[in-house]
Amino acid sequence: RHPGNTPVYTAATDGPAYYVAKNIPGKTMLKGKTLIWSRKGAKAGTLQIVDKNIEFYVCDVSGTIMPKFKDKNYDFTFLKYYIEGQLKRERQSVSNNAQLNKSRVENLLIYLPENQKEIGDLIRKML
């Protein structure tokens, strides 16, 4: 409907899923480091890191997790794998129709250790 060059991300794919126009009525454009989580389907609970400082949209079957405090230096690799583990337990089923309740994601308790960068470095070495 709105072809263009602005990426649209979903947690179910690596990189942009497709591209659209820059201004779409009723849609909110995002910018900055973000974790995108998949809300529905077989990939419910999967996260993708958008680590570029670009403007983008998120598809309708995904949500975003953005840091509240921009001055903190979060390790997004650590956060991706830690939160993914939490979200997989929150799925309402494990079928192709699995879903995650937004309020459960909003209320996750997240432990942020002092050595999250070291843990993220170890994960990146294994990838």
C-alpha distance (Angstrom), angle and dihedral (degrees) to the residues before:
residue distance angle dihedral
R1 . . .
H2 3.80 . .
P3 3.83 108.2 .
G4 3.77 117.6 -170.9
N5 3.80 147.1 112.1
T6 3.82 102.7 -77.3
P7 3.82 111.9 110.0
V8 3.80 122.6 -122.7
Y9 3.80 114.7 -155.3
T10 3.76 131.3 -156.7
A11 3.79 126.7 178.8
A12 3.80 90.3 -128.4
T13 3.84 93.3 71.5
D14 3.78 135.5 44.2
G15 3.78 110.1 -114.8
P16 3.79 124.5 -4.2
A17 3.81 116.8 -18.8
Y18 3.82 92.6 -152.6
Y19 3.80 142.6 -29.8
V20 3.81 132.0 -106.6
A21 3.80 141.3 175.0
K22 3.79 117.9 -69.0
N23 3.81 96.0 -117.0
I24 3.80 117.5 44.9
P25 3.80 118.0 170.5
G26 3.80 112.6 -114.5
K27 3.82 95.1 11.9
T28 3.79 126.0 108.7
M29 3.78 118.1 -137.1
L30 3.80 116.9 -143.2
K31 3.79 132.0 -154.7
G32 3.77 133.6 -169.7
K33 3.78 139.9 28.4
T34 3.77 109.6 -20.5
L35 3.77 142.7 163.4
I36 3.80 113.6 -136.7
W37 3.79 118.9 -156.8
S38 3.77 128.3 -161.9
R39 3.81 113.6 -124.5
K40 3.81 102.0 -170.9
G41 3.76 144.8 30.4
A42 3.78 134.4 21.8
K43 3.83 90.2 -35.5
A44 3.81 95.4 52.2
G45 3.78 107.7 142.6
T46 3.80 94.5 25.8
L47 3.80 116.8 131.1
Q48 3.79 133.1 -154.8
I49 3.80 125.8 -165.8
V50 3.79 118.6 -132.4
D51 3.77 100.0 -165.9
K52 3.78 100.4 166.2
N53 3.77 122.9 98.7
I54 3.81 92.7 -123.6
E55 3.77 136.1 124.6
F56 3.80 113.9 -105.8
Y57 3.79 146.0 151.1
V58 3.79 129.6 -125.4
C59 3.80 119.9 -134.0
D60 3.80 120.9 -114.1
V61 3.83 95.4 -103.1
S62 3.81 94.1 55.3
G63 3.78 136.4 67.3
T64 3.80 134.3 -159.4
I65 3.76 135.5 -119.2
M66 3.79 111.7 -161.6
P67 3.81 126.8 173.4
K68 3.79 114.8 -100.6
F69 3.78 91.3 -150.6
K70 3.81 111.3 53.0
D71 3.82 92.7 -174.1
K72 3.83 92.7 65.9
N73 3.78 118.9 91.1
Y74 3.81 103.5 -130.4
D75 3.78 121.3 -176.1
F76 3.79 102.8 -130.7
T77 3.82 93.7 -164.3
F78 3.80 90.3 57.3
L79 3.81 90.6 45.4
K80 3.81 93.0 48.2
Y81 3.80 95.0 55.1
Y82 3.80 95.4 37.4
I83 3.81 94.5 49.6
E84 3.83 92.7 41.1
G85 3.79 88.4 58.3
Q86 3.80 90.2 51.1
L87 3.82 93.8 46.5
K88 3.82 94.7 49.4
R89 3.82 87.5 61.8
E90 3.80 91.2 50.0
R91 3.82 96.4 56.2
Q92 3.78 113.8 119.2
S93 3.82 90.9 -137.7
V94 3.79 139.0 -6.0
S95 3.80 97.2 -127.5
N96 3.80 128.7 103.6
N97 3.83 85.4 -88.9
A98 3.81 95.0 57.1
Q99 3.79 116.2 144.0
L100 3.77 137.8 -168.9
N101 3.76 121.4 -143.7
K102 3.82 110.9 -128.1
S103 3.81 92.8 -141.1
R104 3.81 90.4 56.6
V105 3.80 90.3 53.6
E106 3.80 91.5 47.2
N107 3.80 90.5 52.5
L108 3.81 100.0 46.8
L109 3.77 113.8 132.3
I110 3.79 107.9 -132.8
Y111 3.78 123.5 -162.1
L112 3.81 111.9 -149.0
P113 3.80 109.7 -165.4
E114 3.78 121.1 -159.0
N115 3.82 89.5 -118.5
Q116 3.81 98.0 53.3
K117 3.83 90.2 123.9
E118 3.82 90.7 56.1
I119 3.80 90.6 49.0
G120 3.82 90.2 47.5
D121 3.83 89.9 50.5
L122 3.82 90.2 53.5
I123 3.80 91.6 49.9
R124 3.81 91.8 48.7
K125 3.83 90.2 52.3
M126 3.81 89.8 54.9
L127 3.83 94.5 49.6
